[in-house]
């Protein structure tokens, strides 16, 4: 087998019609601030973070926000019942 780069290069040479041509249209630029520089994330969450959530072992298939909200609700209910 070939590596991904070797295979795509070989296929690009073999089938030149599949190589995308560059457009002559002007590129529109938008002034968008980088949230990593401004530290302005919605609700203090980092986008795309899928890390550890305390008390949520073996929970797979949901987004971090969904699991962290469920964890907070469960923890709050446990403390209120105690």
URZIBEL-V586766 format. One line per field, one symbol per residue. phi: phi as a letter, one per 40 degrees, with the letter a starting at -180 (. if undefined). psi: psi as a letter, one per 40 degrees, with the letter a starting at -180 (. if undefined). burial: # if it has 24 or more other ideal C-beta (glycine too) atoms within 12 Angstrom, else .. A space follows every 10 residues. Layout:
phi=???
psi=???
burial=???
This chain:
phi=.bcdcccccc ccccbccccc ccccccccbb cbccccccfb ccfgcccgcb ccbdgbcgbb gbcdcccccc cccccccccc cc
psi=iiiddddddd ddddgedehh ihieiihhhi ghihdddefg ihfeihhehf ahhiefifhi eiiddddddd dddddddddd d.
burial=.......... .......... .......... .......... .......... ..#....... ...#..##.. .......... ..
